[in-house]
Amino acid sequence: MSEVSQIGVTEEEDGVRLDRWFKRRFPMLTHGRLEKLLRTGQVRVDGARAKANARLAAGQVVRVPPLGEETSKPAPKPERGVSDQDAEFVRSLVIHKDKSVLVLNKPAGLAVQGGTKTERHLDGMLDALIFDGHERPRLVHRLDRDTSGVLVLARTVKAAAALARAFKQKDARKIYWALVVGVPVPRQGTIDLALTKQGGPRAERVFAAEKGDEDARNAVTHFSTVANASYKLAWVAFMPLTGRTHQIRAHASAIGTPIVGDGKYGGVNAHPGGEIPRKLHLHARSIDIAHPDGGRLFIEAELPPHMKTSWKLLGFDERDAEDAFAGLEE
């Protein structure tokens, strides 16, 4: 671009932050240079100065100054390929689809994103979920590799921004089911225990924070015991009010009832033995969230096979969890 441009914000870009709008339209423009353009007033929205975190609205006009030929070039598209086998697999996980949202029932053991020694992951299969749309679906929240259940994807930029706002504003009610070792005392309550990562921001384990820990983040979880098998095992429903890494796993362990199969937080006590599978028994059962197009979206995901096996062995009836949090939400 060698001249000033006036670019209109599309319906699909409604609600997107200004810096992210530039990142998508001009991916070769560095954040530092964008900040300078904003400070000097060269970038404007509807003729007024704006900050990087300003939310755009459809129909607004962004003034874009000359950026130079190299900066204006689109970023090279990464080469993505999804095998026929993986495409069929990931499409089989879809439990809800509309023009703005996809919901998957993620199986235990599938990583959401790649990392060290993780080559097969959900993010690498998203091209197979475009269906009749025009954009690659976007992840708007995460589940641990070994946690199964409800995972929401946005099908458009606009939907991604709306869902992100819903999560940030806590306009999403998430329920998890778990099988734990022991029975919580009391059977229902709230765990308010700040958590901190050990070993830096990339640490894969969290701990109860000590007083004065500057890196501590508040973490709050409602819990309700649905049923139990003697005093050895219990089916507990969890409702996280915050979204910290490993929050439910760390909180369950903190009250003395580690989740079955969670050796990281429960050690050897997390493996009761017998016919109970050794896999992590934590499942994102349902979500109730504001839908980007209005109204609410409520979705439930079936238990994974290993948890169905345990539920059958212990004689648990899924219908017993219908009013698990009635006492806590009155």
C-alpha positions in Angstrom: 0.0 0.0 0.0 1.5 3.3 -1.1 -1.6 5.4 -0.4 -4.0 6.0 2.5 -6.9 3.5 2.4 -10.3 3.7 4.0 -11.4 0.1 4.8 -14.9 -0.8 6.0 -15.4 -3.2 8.9 -17.5 -6.2 7.7 -20.2 -8.0 9.6 -17.9 -10.9 10.1 -15.4 -8.5 11.8 -17.9 -7.0 14.2 -16.6 -7.0 17.7 -13.0 -7.8 16.8 -10.2 -5.8 18.5 -8.4 -3.2 16.3 -5.0 -4.9 16.7 -6.4 -8.3 15.8 -8.2 -6.7 12.8 -4.8 -5.5 11.5 -3.2 -8.8 12.3 -5.7 -10.6 10.1 -5.7 -8.0 7.3 -2.0 -7.1 7.4 -0.2 -10.1 9.0 3.3 -8.7 8.1 2.7 -5.5 10.1 4.5 -5.8 13.4 2.7 -4.9 16.7 5.4 -2.3 17.5 4.9 -0.5 14.2 1.1 -0.6 14.6 1.4 0.9 18.1 3.5 3.8 16.7 0.9 4.4 13.9 -1.8 4.6 16.6 0.2 6.9 18.8 0.8 9.3 16.0 -2.8 9.3 14.9 -2.1 7.8 11.5 -4.6 5.0 12.1 -8.1 6.2 12.9 -11.5 4.7 13.3 -14.4 6.8 11.8 -12.0 9.7 11.8 -11.1 9.5 15.5 -7.9 8.2 17.3 -8.2 4.7 18.6 -6.3 2.3 20.8 -5.1 -1.2 20.0 -7.7 -2.8 22.2 -10.7 -0.9 20.7 -13.5 -3.1 19.6 -14.7 -2.5 16.1 -18.3 -2.5 14.9 -19.6 -3.5 11.5 -19.8 -0.5 9.2 -17.1 1.5 10.8 -14.2 2.7 8.6 -10.6 2.3 9.5 -8.0 4.7 8.1 -4.9 2.8 7.1 -1.8 4.8 6.2 0.8 3.7 3.6 2.4 0.5 5.0 4.9 -0.3 2.3 4.9 -3.1 -0.2 6.4 -5.8 2.0 4.1 -5.1 5.0 1.0 -5.2 2.8 1.8 -8.6 1.4 -0.4 -11.4 2.9 1.4 -13.9 5.1 2.2 -17.1 3.3 -0.5 -19.6 4.1 0.8 -22.6 6.1 0.5 -25.9 4.3 -2.1 -27.9 6.1 -3.2 -31.4 5.2 -5.8 -33.6 7.0 -5.7 -37.2 6.1 -9.0 -38.8 5.0 -8.9 -40.9 8.2 -8.4 -37.9 10.5 -11.1 -35.9 8.6 -13.6 -38.7 9.1 -12.6 -39.0 12.7 -12.9 -35.3 13.7 -16.2 -35.0 11.9 -17.5 -37.9 13.9 -16.9 -35.8 17.1 -19.4 -33.0 16.1 -22.4 -33.0 18.3 -23.8 -29.6 17.3 -23.4 -27.5 14.1 -25.0 -24.2 13.1 -23.8 -21.3 11.0 -21.7 -19.8 13.8 -20.8 -22.5 16.2 -19.5 -26.1 16.3 -19.5 -28.2 19.4 -17.4 -31.4 19.7 -17.3 -34.2 22.2 -13.6 -34.5 22.5 -12.3 -37.9 23.4 -9.8 -38.5 26.2 -6.2 -38.6 25.0 -6.6 -36.2 22.1 -4.6 -33.0 22.6 -6.3 -29.8 21.6 -3.1 -28.1 20.3 0.4 -29.3 19.4 3.5 -29.1 21.5 6.7 -31.0 22.2 6.3 -34.5 20.8 2.6 -33.9 20.1 2.1 -34.1 16.3 -1.5 -35.3 16.2 -3.9 -32.8 17.7 -7.3 -31.3 17.2 -6.0 -27.9 15.9 -4.3 -29.8 13.1 -7.6 -31.2 11.9 -9.7 -28.1 11.9 -9.6 -27.7 8.1 -11.8 -30.8 7.9 -14.5 -28.9 9.9 -15.1 -26.0 7.5 -18.1 -27.8 6.0 -20.3 -25.3 4.1 -18.5 -22.3 5.7 -15.7 -20.1 4.4 -13.4 -19.9 7.4 -11.4 -22.3 9.4 -13.0 -22.9 12.8 -11.4 -21.3 15.8 -10.7 -22.7 19.3 -12.3 -20.4 21.9 -11.4 -22.5 25.0 -9.4 -25.6 25.9 -9.6 -29.0 27.5 -6.6 -31.0 28.9 -5.4 -33.8 26.7 -6.9 -36.5 29.0 -10.2 -34.6 29.8 -13.1 -35.5 27.5 -16.3 -33.7 26.6 -17.8 -30.5 25.4 -15.4 -28.3 23.3 -16.8 -25.2 21.6 -15.5 -23.9 18.2 -16.3 -20.6 16.5 -17.0 -20.8 12.7 -16.4 -17.1 12.0 -14.4 -14.2 13.3 -17.5 -12.6 14.7 -18.6 -15.7 16.5 -15.1 -16.1 18.0 -15.2 -12.6 19.4 -18.7 -13.1 20.9 -17.8 -16.4 22.5 -14.6 -15.0 23.9 -16.6 -12.2 25.5 -19.0 -14.7 27.0 -16.2 -16.6 28.6 -14.5 -13.5 29.8 -17.7 -12.1 31.3 -18.4 -15.5 32.9 -21.6 -15.9 30.8 -20.9 -19.6 30.4 -22.0 -22.3 32.9 -19.7 -25.4 32.5 -20.4 -28.7 34.3 -17.9 -31.4 34.7 -18.4 -35.0 35.9 -15.7 -36.8 37.7 -15.1 -40.1 39.6 -13.0 -39.4 42.7 -11.3 -41.5 45.3 -13.1 -41.0 48.6 -16.2 -39.0 49.4 -16.1 -35.1 49.8 -16.9 -33.8 53.3 -19.2 -31.9 53.1 -20.9 -33.5 50.1 -21.6 -30.1 48.5 -19.8 -26.8 48.7 -17.4 -24.3 47.1 -13.6 -24.6 46.9 -12.0 -21.1 46.9 -8.3 -21.8 46.6 -5.9 -19.7 44.7 -3.5 -21.6 42.4 0.1 -21.0 41.2 2.3 -22.6 38.7 5.6 -24.0 39.8 8.6 -23.6 37.5 7.5 -20.6 35.5 4.6 -19.8 33.2 5.0 -22.9 31.1 4.8 -25.3 34.0 2.4 -28.1 33.6 1.3 -28.4 37.2 -0.3 -26.1 39.6 -0.3 -25.9 43.4 -2.2 -24.2 46.2 -0.7 -20.7 46.4 0.9 -19.5 49.6 0.0 -16.1 51.1 1.9 -13.4 49.4 2.5 -15.3 46.2 2.5 -12.6 43.5 1.9 -15.2 40.7 -1.2 -16.7 42.4 -4.5 -16.6 40.6 -7.8 -16.9 42.3 -9.7 -20.1 41.5 -13.2 -21.0 42.6 -15.1 -24.2 42.0 -18.5 -25.4 43.1 -18.8 -29.1 43.7 -21.7 -31.5 44.5 -21.6 -35.2 45.3 -24.2 -37.0 43.1 -23.6 -40.6 44.3 -21.0 -42.7 46.0 -20.0 -46.4 46.2 -19.4 -47.0 49.9 -16.8 -44.6 51.1 -14.2 -45.5 48.4 -15.4 -43.8 45.3 -17.8 -40.9 44.5 -19.4 -39.3 41.5 -18.9 -35.6 41.8 -20.1 -32.8 39.6 -17.9 -29.7 39.4 -18.8 -26.2 38.2 -15.7 -24.0 37.8 -16.4 -20.3 38.2 -12.9 -19.4 37.0 -10.8 -21.1 34.3 -7.4 -21.9 35.6 -5.0 -24.6 34.3 -5.9 -27.9 35.9 -8.2 -26.1 38.2 -10.7 -29.0 38.9 -7.9 -31.6 39.2 -6.0 -29.5 41.7 -9.1 -28.5 43.7 -10.3 -32.1 43.8 -7.0 -33.2 45.2 -6.9 -30.3 47.7 -10.1 -31.5 49.4 -8.7 -35.0 49.7 -10.6 -36.7 46.9 -8.3 -36.9 43.8 -9.8 -37.8 40.5 -9.5 -41.4 39.5 -6.7 -41.8 37.0 -5.0 -38.5 37.9 -1.6 -39.6 39.0 -0.2 -36.1 38.6 -2.4 -34.7 41.4 -3.4 -37.8 43.3 -0.3 -40.0 43.1 -0.8 -43.8 43.6 -4.1 -43.1 45.5 -5.7 -42.0 42.2 -5.6 -45.6 41.0 -8.1 -47.7 43.0 -7.4 -50.8 41.0 -9.9 -53.6 40.3 -12.0 -53.2 37.2 -11.9 -49.4 37.2 -10.0 -48.2 34.2 -6.8 -46.3 35.0 -7.7 -43.4 32.6 -8.5 -39.9 33.9 -12.2 -39.8 34.9 -12.9 -36.2 34.2 -15.5 -35.2 31.6 -16.8 -31.8 30.4 -20.5 -32.9 30.6 -22.3 -29.7 29.5 -22.0 -26.0 28.7 -24.7 -23.3 28.7 -23.4 -20.2 26.9 -24.7 -17.1 25.2 -25.0 -17.9 21.5 -23.3 -15.4 19.1 -26.5 -15.0 17.1 -28.7 -14.5 20.2 -30.3 -16.7 22.8 -28.5 -19.5 24.7 -26.7 -22.6 23.5 -26.9 -25.6 25.8 -25.1 -28.8 24.9 -24.4 -32.1 26.7 -21.8 -34.6 25.8 -22.0 -38.4 26.4 -19.5 -40.0 28.7 -16.4 -41.5 27.2 -16.3 -45.3 27.0 -14.0 -45.8 30.0 -16.3 -43.6 32.3 -19.4 -45.5 31.0 -17.7 -48.7 32.1 -17.1 -47.3 35.6 -20.6 -45.9 35.9 -22.0 -49.3 35.0 -19.7 -51.1 37.4 -20.7 -48.8 40.2 -24.4 -48.7 39.4 -24.6 -44.9 38.8 -27.6 -43.5 37.0 -26.9 -40.4 34.8 -30.3 -39.0 35.6 -29.4 -38.5 39.2 -27.2 -35.4 38.3 -30.1 -33.3 37.0 -30.3 -31.0 40.1 -26.8 -31.3 41.4 -26.2 -27.6 42.0 -29.7 -26.6 43.0 -28.7 -25.8 46.6 -25.6 -23.7 45.6 -27.3 -21.6 42.9 -30.4 -20.5 44.8 
